[in-house]
Amino acid sequence: MSQTLRPFADAPRDRLARIRLIATDIDGTMTRKGKLNADVLTAIVQLADAGVEVLPVTGRPAGEALGLARYLPCVREAIAENGAVLVRPDQDVITLWNPPDRALLTRVAAEVAAPNSPLHLAEDAFCRVGDVAFLREGRGDAEIAALAERGRAHDVFVIWSSVHIHFSLQSPDKGAAVLSVSAERGVQPDQILTIGDAPNDVGLWIPGRFGLTVGTADVHSHAAALSHKPEWVCDAKGADAWLMMAQRVLQAVTSQTGAG
């Protein structure tokens, strides 16, 4: 079933006012030229002051997500490796999937890669718990989708972000992990806004799961590779899109508080 991509500027104010948790991808969604800048950090604090928490949900490894959870202001935990693990500062990593057979995944990756275009391990492979990641190295969606099709013949799941190609033995689903974590917090699904930019964010965009599902403008270029698309799409990319989203949520939430 096709999904209509509507401009985020038209998202209903009453639905924005209900938001209490923003589950957000990092790379290509919160970043600008690969970095988290001061304006984004300021917006996280402003959201927290208004009663809206930010939950990072990244394809990056557990080790890197721990740094996000520890050092980002007002952030207390993060979901890593496309839903495989939950990290909290000064606590053991919580595995949401069964630990993978890394040797098997590496072997399958070598088998399904084109002979003239081998896959190279991501630089952060050493601190991963739930998957094995490889560099995209300029591969387009169609080429990676072909890899994924060959991976399915080995009962291996392949998904990709703006920076990496991920091989796993369980179907990656950022959204399922968000629902599990938010339930522990007592946050209802319709109080959650999700935002991402790439094919590994499809679990955040499954219709009916969350209050609002949002994509950056990069969603348009990935449309053919997305099994699910966000309900709303910003007309900007990266941090500019994220800040647009944050400001609209802030305006809606604070106006409701003022009215009360």
N, C-alpha and C positions, 0 to 999 in steps of 0.2 A: 504494500500500500504506500503510495507516494505521500510525502509530507511537504506542506507548504512552508517555505522559509519566509518568516515575516520580520520586518525591521524591529529591532529591539526598542526603538523609540516609541513604538506603538504598544508595548507591553502594558497591560492594565495596572493602574496605580494601586488598586485594592489588593491585587495579588502580590505586588512588590512589597506592600506594607506588611504582609504576613511573614515575610522572610526573617528567619532567625539564624540560619546557617548557610554560608556560601561554600560549597564544595568545588574547589578550583584546581584545574591543571596548572602547571607552572610554566614549563618551556613553551614559548610561543603564545602564551596566554597572559601571564603576569609579567613576563620579561620584555625588556627593550634592548635589542642587540645583545641578547644572552645574559643580561644582568637584571637584578631586582633593584629598582631605583627608589630614591627617597619619597617620591610622590606616591608610590604604591604602598610603602611602609606607613606613611601618614594616613592613607585611606584605610588600612587595616585597623589602625588605632581608632580612627573616627567611627568605623563600623562597630568595633567592640564597645565603644562608649555609648552607642545607640542600641546595644543589645543584640548585635549580629556578629556571630563568630565566623572566622575563616578557617576552613579545613583544607590544607593542601592534599591533593590526590594526584600523584605523579607517577610517571613511568620510571623515574630515577630510582636508584637502589636504596635499600633500607639505610645504609650508612649515610648517604647524602640527605635522605629525608629526615633523619635524626637531627641533622644540623638545622634544617628548616624549623622543626618542632622546638628546638632549643633556643634559637636565636631570633626568629621572626617575632615581632611584638604581638602580644595577645594571642599567640598560637600555642596550643598545648599538646597537640598530637598531629601526626601526618600519616596518610596512607601511601604506601610505596609500591613500586613494581606492578603497577596496573591492577592493584587490588590484592596482591599476594600477602602483604604484611602491614601491620599497624605498628608504628613506633611512638614511644612516649619517652621523654627525657628521664634518665635514671631508672628505667625499668627494662626488663627483658623484652626483646622483640616478640610481638604476638603474631604468629603465623596464621594466616587465614586460609592458606592452601597447604596441602601436603608438600614437604620438601621435594624438589625435583631431582631426577637423575641427570645431573649436569653433563656427565660424559655422554649419555644418550642424546641429549639435546644438541650438544656440540657436534656429534657424529652426524645426526640428521641434517643439521645446518650445512655441513660440508657436502652431504649427498645431494641436497636440493638446490644448492647454488649453481649458477651457470659456470661451466669450466673456465671460461675466460673472465669471470667476475666473482672471485671467491669472497666469502664473508669474513670480515675481520672483527674480532672481539672488541666490544666497547671498552673505553678506557676505565670505566667504573665496574667492570665485570667482577673484580675481586671482592667488592662489598655488596654483592647481590645474594639474596636468600631464596627467592621464589621463581626466578627465570634466568635465562641466558640471553644477553643482549649483544647485538652487533651494530656496527656503524652503518648508517644509510649510504654514505659516500655517493650522494647524488642520485640514487635510485628513485625513480618515479613511482607513483602509486600502482600503475599497471604492472610494472616489473615485480614489485613486492607482492602484489596480489597473486601473481603466478607462483612466486615462492610459497605463499600461504597455501595455495591449492596443492602443490607438491607435498607440503608438510602434512596436510590432512591425510594423505595416503599412509603416513607413518604415525597417525594418531597424535600429531603434534600441532599445537595452535600457534599461529604466527600473526602478530599484530604490530603496528608501527606508529611511531610518533613523528614529530618534526625532526628528531635527531637520531633515533635508534630503531632497530628492528628487533622485536622480542620473540623468543621461542619459549613455549611453556607446555606443560603436560595437562594443565587445566585451562578452561576457557577464561581469558582475562575479562574482568568485569569490574571496572571502577565503581559503577553504580551500586552493585550488590554490596560491596565493601562499605560504601557511604551509608546505605540503609542499615547495615549492621551496627556501625559506630554511632549513628544518630539515634537509633533506638535506645542504646545504652544511655544516651544523654537526655532522653525524653523529648526529643525533637520529632515532630510529626513530618511525614514526607512532603505535605503541602507547605511546610515552612522552610523548605530547602530550595535554594537556587543552585544549579550546576552550570559550570562554564568551562569550555575547552576549545581546542582548535584543530584537532587531528583525528585520524581513524582510531587511535587507541582510546579516545574519549567517548566512543559510541554507547558504552554502558551508562554514561551520564545523561544520555539523550533519549533513552527508551520512553516512548509516550506513556503517560499515566503514572510514572514513577515519582516525579517530583513536582513541586509547585511551579517552578519555571525552569526551562532548559534553554541555555544560551550558548551561542557560538561566536567566535570572532569572525571577521570577514574571510579568514583563510578557509572556512568551511566550504565556501563556494568552489574553491579550486580542488577540494577533496571529494566533492559531492558524489562522484561516480563510485568511490570506494567505500562509502558510508552505508552500513546496513540500517542505521538509524540516524536521523538528523535532528538538530535542536529545533525547538519551536520558534525561537527568536534568534536573529543574527544581527550583530553590531555592524555598523558601516566602517569600522576601523579594525586594525590588527593589533595583536600583542597587548602591551600595557595600556595603549590608548583605548582599546576596546574594554579592557578590564576596568579602567578608571571611569569610563562612561557608565558601565554597569554599576559600579560602586556608588557613584553619585546619584543615580536614579533610585537605588535602594535606600540610600541615606535620606534623600528627600522624602520618599514615601513613608519610611518608618518614623522619621522625626516629625513630619506633619501630622501623622496619626497620633503620636504621643502628645503633641501640642494640643490637638483637638480634644484629647481625653482629659 
